[in-house]
Amino acid sequence: MLFIIQQIKKDKELENQVSYSDEVYKENLSSNSRNEWYVGGNLHRSKIEEWKSATDENKMATCADFIMKMKPNISINEAKSHALNLKNCIDEATYGSDYTNDEKVTQIAATCAIILGYN
């Protein structure tokens, strides 16, 4: 039961998070760095149906936000590796199944984070 309560808490935290790219990098971003892989994610409150039609760049930036919220002290290289693994897990978990389309991205991301050991 404690595990379920902790998972619900993590799901809520992911849903309510502020963009990592806005929170941490805003001060350090120059106009030339807008193409960074961690900038521009906007799928935090989306459903899987929207996730499926999003660009890989948007998915990666969104996953970067999730990872940095869960693991704020890792390097940017580690964050990129974890974000890629998280993106791939979400993609694989929802590929070819319409029954996940109404699920929240944060719910699938939280499940993938547990599977990947990021919690």
C-alpha positions as CSV (number, residue, x, y, z in Angstrom):
1,M,0.0,0.0,0.0
2,L,2.8,2.4,0.8
3,F,4.3,1.8,-2.7
4,I,1.0,2.8,-4.3
5,I,0.8,6.0,-2.2
6,Q,4.3,6.9,-3.1
7,Q,3.6,6.3,-6.8
8,I,0.5,8.5,-6.6
9,K,2.6,11.2,-5.0
10,K,5.2,11.0,-7.7
11,D,2.5,11.1,-10.4
12,K,1.1,14.3,-8.9
13,E,4.6,15.8,-8.6
14,L,5.2,15.1,-12.3
15,E,1.9,16.6,-13.3
16,N,2.5,19.8,-11.3
17,Q,6.1,20.3,-12.3
18,V,7.5,23.4,-13.9
19,S,9.6,22.9,-17.0
20,Y,13.2,22.1,-16.1
21,S,14.4,24.0,-19.1
22,D,12.6,27.1,-17.9
23,E,13.5,26.6,-14.3
24,V,17.2,25.8,-14.5
25,Y,18.5,26.9,-17.9
26,K,16.6,30.1,-18.6
27,E,19.3,32.3,-17.1
28,N,22.1,30.5,-19.0
29,L,20.4,30.2,-22.4
30,S,21.6,32.5,-25.1
31,S,19.5,33.1,-28.2
32,N,21.8,30.6,-30.1
33,S,21.1,27.7,-27.7
34,R,17.4,27.4,-28.4
35,N,18.2,24.2,-30.3
36,E,19.4,22.4,-27.2
37,W,17.8,18.9,-26.8
38,Y,16.3,19.7,-23.4
39,V,14.4,22.9,-24.5
40,G,10.8,23.2,-25.6
41,G,9.1,20.1,-24.2
42,N,5.4,20.8,-23.7
43,L,3.8,17.3,-23.2
44,H,3.8,17.3,-19.4
45,R,0.0,17.5,-19.1
46,S,-0.8,15.8,-22.4
47,K,-2.4,12.5,-23.0
48,I,-0.7,9.7,-24.9
49,E,-2.6,10.4,-28.1
50,E,-0.8,13.7,-28.3
51,W,2.5,12.1,-27.3
52,K,2.2,9.7,-30.2
53,S,2.0,12.6,-32.7
54,A,4.6,14.8,-31.1
55,T,8.2,15.2,-32.5
56,D,11.1,13.3,-31.0
57,E,12.5,16.7,-30.0
58,N,9.4,17.6,-28.0
59,K,9.4,14.1,-26.4
60,M,13.1,14.4,-25.4
61,A,12.7,17.8,-23.9
62,T,9.6,16.7,-22.0
63,C,11.5,13.7,-20.7
64,A,14.4,15.9,-19.8
65,D,12.1,17.8,-17.5
66,F,10.8,14.6,-15.9
67,I,14.3,13.3,-15.4
68,M,15.7,16.5,-13.9
69,K,12.8,16.7,-11.5
70,M,13.4,13.1,-10.3
71,K,17.3,13.4,-10.4
72,P,18.2,17.1,-10.1
73,N,21.9,16.4,-9.4
74,I,22.9,14.4,-12.4
75,S,25.0,15.7,-15.2
76,I,23.5,16.9,-18.5
77,N,25.0,13.8,-20.3
78,E,23.4,11.4,-17.8
79,A,20.1,13.3,-18.1
80,K,20.2,12.9,-21.8
81,S,20.8,9.2,-21.6
82,H,18.0,8.8,-19.0
83,A,15.7,11.0,-21.0
84,L,16.3,8.9,-24.1
85,N,15.6,5.7,-22.2
86,L,12.4,7.2,-20.7
87,K,11.2,8.4,-24.1
88,N,11.9,5.0,-25.6
89,C,10.1,3.3,-22.8
90,I,7.0,5.5,-23.2
91,D,7.1,5.0,-27.0
92,E,7.4,1.2,-26.6
93,A,4.7,1.0,-23.9
94,T,2.2,2.8,-26.0
95,Y,3.1,1.7,-29.6
96,G,0.3,0.1,-31.5
97,S,-2.3,0.2,-28.8
98,D,-5.1,2.7,-28.9
99,Y,-6.3,1.8,-25.5
100,T,-3.5,3.9,-23.9
101,N,-4.4,7.0,-25.9
102,D,-6.5,8.5,-23.0
103,E,-3.8,7.9,-20.4
104,K,-1.8,10.8,-19.1
105,V,1.8,11.0,-20.3
106,T,2.8,11.5,-16.6
107,Q,1.2,8.1,-15.7
108,I,3.1,6.2,-18.3
109,A,6.3,8.2,-17.6
110,A,6.1,7.3,-13.9
111,T,5.6,3.7,-14.6
112,C,8.6,3.7,-17.0
113,A,10.7,5.6,-14.4
114,I,10.0,2.7,-11.9
115,I,10.8,0.1,-14.5
116,L,14.1,1.9,-15.4
117,G,15.0,2.4,-11.8
118,Y,14.9,6.2,-11.9
119,N,12.6,6.6,-8.9
